[in-house]
Every structure is written in C-alpha cells, then in structure tokens.
Amino acid sequence: MNGSVDFPHVGQVMCIESFVTKLDGSSLRKQDIELIFCVTSLTPETTSPARLLQLHRGHWAIENKVHYVRDVTFDEDRSQVAKKSAPQVMASFRNFAINLLRMAGATAGQTAAATRYCARKVRATLRLIGL
C-alpha cells in the first residue's frame, strides 16, 4: 500500500498511543496502553502531524471544560426531560449557568462549588445576573 486511503473525504488517518497509569488506591499502579484512532478530512499537505495532535488535544480541552461540567456537575446524562424542545432548552439553561459562573471567575473545577453557593445565596445570584 502506498500510504493513501481510498475512502471519500478522508485526508489522513492517525493513531495516538498513550500510556495511562491508573491508581487503584493501593501502592500498585497499573499502566495501560491506550490507542486512539482518528480520521480527518485534513490533508497531509495542509496539516502536519503536530497540528493534528494539537487539534486533538484542543478537542479534549473543550470536552473537559464544557461537556464534563454538564455531564458531572449538572448530571445531564440522567435528565428525564425529553418532550419536544425541552431538552434543548434545558441544555441552553445549563450552558447559560456555566458561562455566567465562568464570567464571575469560577473555573471548570469550581463550577460545582459555585453552583451550590448560588443555590444558597439567592440575592448574590440575582446580582450576578443583573437583577
């Protein structure tokens, strides 16, 4: 094979090899090798391997900054809201709350504590939204 991929719109395929050390609470550490396969329409002529890796890491930065907060802090995956446009509306409310807290200075790791604070301090929360 000459290194090309005969599939529509595929510019490159890459494999990222990671060594993951899992801590199990004891002094033993288990190390696993994780392989991540990526497919992109970006061609080798326009995008270097270093740039692909940068884009991949940027994706995970978004995942950790936004999606993790929505999944863990707001427990979005277990939401029972499912009729009509309600799930989209609730996602918008969650995004609004996350962005508001970030504008107030809370980092991704502080979102849960900031949310609890706002639940206890209604007047402070109203001031935060300009009321």
C-alpha positions as CSV (number, residue, x, y, z in Angstrom):
1,M,0.0,0.0,0.0
2,N,1.3,3.5,-0.8
3,G,0.0,5.1,2.4
4,S,-3.1,6.6,0.8
5,V,-6.6,5.9,1.9
6,D,-9.2,5.1,-0.7
7,F,-12.3,6.5,1.0
8,P,-14.3,9.6,0.2
9,H,-13.3,12.8,2.1
10,V,-10.6,11.1,4.2
11,G,-7.4,13.2,4.2
12,Q,-5.5,11.5,6.9
13,V,-5.8,8.7,9.4
14,M,-3.7,8.8,12.6
15,C,-3.1,6.7,15.7
16,I,-2.2,8.2,19.0
17,E,-0.6,5.9,21.6
18,S,-1.0,6.9,25.2
19,F,0.4,5.3,28.4
20,V,-2.2,5.6,31.1
21,T,-1.3,5.0,34.7
22,K,-4.4,4.0,36.8
23,L,-4.2,4.4,40.6
24,D,-6.3,1.9,42.4
25,G,-5.9,3.3,45.9
26,S,-3.1,1.0,46.9
27,S,0.6,1.3,46.2
28,L,0.1,-0.7,43.0
29,R,-0.1,1.3,39.8
30,K,-1.5,-0.3,36.7
31,Q,-0.2,1.1,33.4
32,D,-2.3,0.5,30.2
33,I,-1.6,1.5,26.7
34,E,-4.5,3.3,25.0
35,L,-4.7,3.6,21.2
36,I,-6.9,6.3,19.7
37,F,-7.6,6.2,16.0
38,C,-8.6,9.5,14.3
39,V,-9.9,10.2,10.8
40,T,-9.9,13.6,9.3
41,S,-10.6,15.4,6.0
42,L,-7.4,17.5,6.6
43,T,-4.7,16.5,4.1
44,P,-1.0,16.0,4.9
45,E,-0.3,18.9,2.6
46,T,-2.3,21.3,4.7
47,T,-1.9,19.9,8.2
48,S,1.1,18.4,9.8
49,P,1.1,15.6,12.4
50,A,2.0,18.1,15.1
51,R,-1.0,20.2,14.1
52,L,-3.3,17.2,14.2
53,L,-2.2,16.4,17.7
54,Q,-2.8,20.0,18.7
55,L,-6.3,19.8,17.3
56,H,-7.0,16.6,19.1
57,R,-5.8,18.0,22.4
58,G,-7.9,21.1,21.8
59,H,-10.9,18.9,21.3
60,W,-10.3,17.3,24.7
61,A,-9.8,20.6,26.3
62,I,-13.4,21.5,25.2
63,E,-14.6,18.1,26.4
64,N,-13.1,18.6,29.8
65,K,-14.1,22.3,30.1
66,V,-17.7,22.1,28.9
67,H,-19.1,18.6,28.4
68,Y,-17.6,17.2,31.6
69,V,-19.1,20.0,33.7
70,R,-22.5,19.4,32.0
71,D,-22.3,15.7,32.5
72,V,-20.9,15.6,36.0
73,T,-21.9,18.8,37.8
74,F,-25.4,19.1,36.2
75,D,-25.8,15.3,35.7
76,E,-27.2,16.0,32.3
77,D,-27.0,12.4,31.1
78,R,-29.6,11.3,33.6
79,S,-32.0,14.1,32.8
80,Q,-35.7,13.0,32.5
81,V,-36.6,16.0,30.3
82,A,-37.5,14.5,27.0
83,K,-40.5,16.2,25.4
84,K,-40.5,18.5,22.4
85,S,-37.8,21.1,22.6
86,A,-37.4,20.9,26.4
87,P,-34.0,19.0,26.3
88,Q,-32.6,21.7,24.1
89,V,-34.0,24.5,26.3
90,M,-32.5,22.8,29.4
91,A,-29.1,22.4,27.7
92,S,-29.3,26.2,27.0
93,F,-30.0,26.9,30.6
94,R,-27.1,24.8,31.7
95,N,-24.8,26.5,29.2
96,F,-26.0,29.9,30.4
97,A,-25.3,28.9,34.1
98,I,-21.9,27.6,33.3
99,N,-20.9,30.7,31.2
100,L,-22.3,33.0,33.9
101,L,-20.3,31.3,36.6
102,R,-17.1,31.5,34.4
103,M,-17.7,35.2,33.7
104,A,-17.9,35.6,37.5
105,G,-14.5,33.9,37.8
106,A,-15.3,30.3,38.5
107,T,-13.0,27.8,36.7
108,A,-14.2,24.4,35.4
109,G,-13.1,22.8,38.7
110,Q,-15.0,25.3,40.8
111,T,-18.4,25.0,39.0
112,A,-20.0,22.6,41.4
113,A,-19.0,24.7,44.4
114,A,-20.1,27.9,42.7
115,T,-23.5,26.3,41.8
116,R,-24.0,25.3,45.4
117,Y,-23.1,28.8,46.6
118,C,-25.6,30.3,44.1
119,A,-28.3,27.9,45.4
120,R,-27.7,29.2,49.0
121,K,-27.3,32.9,48.2
122,V,-30.2,33.9,46.1
123,R,-29.6,37.6,46.3
124,A,-26.0,37.2,45.2
125,T,-27.2,35.1,42.3
126,L,-29.7,37.7,41.3
127,R,-27.0,40.4,41.4
128,L,-24.8,38.1,39.3
129,I,-27.5,38.1,36.5
130,G,-28.1,41.8,36.9
131,L,-31.3,41.9,38.8
